[in-house]
Amino acid sequence: MTGRQSVTWLRVRYSETDQMGTFYNSRVLEWFECGRTDFLRMIHLPYAQMEERGVFLPIIEAHIEYRGRARYDDQLRVTTTAALSAHARLRFDVSISHAEHDAPVARGYTVHAFTDSSGRPHRPPEWLIDALNDDRS
């Protein structure tokens, strides 16, 4: 674990809610993606740049715990951390809560393999390991 975290601010859009007035459960994975994207930007490795360098991060596992409701126009705080595993995988842990009163909405993680553009797995490159471990970002 790098010990660093990124924070992403989102508002629940009307299109993300259902007839009960709360968010669709599948939206959480999209919000997790927003957190991952911002985390990678924070460590100066935007995902597009990683792809240009031949590194891809397909999801191989996802876990979500639904902990509360979020309604249209609620502001949410998405907090994301990352850690390399011993099996050359990258895990992003994500917590989503209401920005105003910190009530939990969801938490979970995604696990990603390192692959090349053809989908062949490989070890993470040193430049990526260095970026994850560099506490100056």
C-alpha positions in Angstrom: 0.0 0.0 0.0 1.3 3.4 -0.9 -0.3 5.2 2.0 -1.5 7.9 -0.3 -5.1 8.5 -1.3 -6.9 10.5 -3.9 -10.3 12.2 -3.3 -12.8 12.6 -6.1 -15.9 14.7 -5.7 -19.0 13.6 -7.7 -22.7 14.6 -7.8 -25.3 12.0 -8.4 -26.8 12.8 -11.8 -30.5 12.3 -12.4 -29.7 9.6 -15.0 -28.0 7.6 -12.3 -31.2 7.2 -10.1 -34.1 4.9 -10.3 -37.8 5.2 -9.5 -37.1 4.9 -5.8 -34.9 8.0 -6.0 -31.6 6.4 -5.2 -28.6 5.5 -7.4 -28.6 2.4 -9.6 -26.3 -0.2 -8.0 -24.2 -0.6 -11.1 -23.2 3.0 -11.0 -20.8 2.3 -8.1 -18.4 0.5 -10.4 -18.4 3.7 -12.6 -17.7 5.8 -9.5 -14.9 3.4 -8.6 -13.4 4.0 -12.1 -13.5 7.8 -11.5 -11.5 7.2 -8.3 -9.0 5.0 -10.0 -8.5 7.5 -12.8 -7.9 10.4 -10.3 -5.5 8.2 -8.3 -3.4 7.5 -11.4 -3.4 11.2 -12.3 -2.3 12.1 -8.8 0.8 9.9 -9.1 1.5 11.4 -12.5 0.5 8.3 -14.5 -2.7 9.1 -16.4 -4.2 5.9 -17.7 -3.9 7.1 -21.4 -0.1 7.6 -20.8 0.1 4.1 -19.4 -1.6 2.7 -22.5 0.8 4.6 -24.7 3.7 2.9 -22.8 2.1 -0.5 -23.4 0.6 -1.2 -20.0 -3.1 -2.1 -19.6 -5.0 -2.8 -16.4 -8.1 -5.0 -17.1 -10.3 -5.7 -14.0 -10.1 -9.3 -12.9 -12.0 -9.0 -9.7 -14.5 -6.5 -8.1 -16.2 -6.4 -4.7 -18.8 -3.9 -3.6 -20.6 -3.4 -0.2 -23.6 -1.2 -0.4 -23.8 0.8 2.8 -26.3 3.6 2.3 -28.4 5.6 -0.1 -27.5 8.5 -2.4 -30.1 10.5 -4.2 -30.1 12.9 -7.2 -27.8 15.9 -6.7 -26.1 14.5 -3.5 -22.4 15.3 -3.5 -20.2 12.3 -2.9 -16.6 11.9 -1.8 -14.8 9.0 -3.5 -11.6 8.1 -1.6 -9.2 5.8 -3.4 -6.0 4.0 -2.3 -3.8 1.5 -4.3 -1.5 -1.4 -3.5 0.6 -3.8 -5.5 0.1 -7.5 -4.6 2.6 -10.3 -4.7 1.0 -11.7 -7.8 1.8 -8.7 -10.0 -1.7 -7.3 -9.6 -2.9 -3.8 -8.6 -5.7 -3.4 -6.1 -7.7 -0.2 -5.7 -9.6 0.2 -2.5 -12.5 2.7 -2.7 -14.8 4.3 -0.2 -17.8 6.4 -1.2 -19.6 8.6 1.3 -21.7 11.7 1.4 -19.6 14.8 1.2 -21.8 16.8 3.6 -22.4 14.5 6.5 -19.9 11.6 5.8 -22.7 8.9 5.7 -21.4 5.8 3.9 -22.7 4.9 0.5 -20.5 2.1 -0.7 -17.1 0.6 -0.3 -15.1 -2.1 -2.1 -12.2 -2.8 -4.3 -11.1 -3.7 -7.8 -8.2 -5.9 -8.7 -6.3 -5.4 -12.0 -3.9 -7.5 -13.9 -1.0 -6.0 -15.8 -1.2 -6.8 -19.5 0.2 -5.7 -22.8 -2.0 -4.5 -25.7 -2.7 -8.0 -26.8 -3.9 -9.0 -23.3 -0.8 -11.1 -22.3 -0.1 -10.7 -18.6 3.3 -9.4 -17.4 4.9 -7.9 -14.4 4.5 -4.3 -13.6 7.2 -2.1 -15.1 9.7 -0.5 -12.7 8.5 3.1 -13.7 5.0 2.2 -12.5 6.3 0.6 -9.3 8.4 3.7 -8.7 5.4 6.0 -9.2 3.2 4.0 -6.8 6.0 4.1 -4.1 7.0 7.8 -4.6 5.5 9.7 -1.7 6.4 13.0 -3.2 3.4 12.9 -5.6 
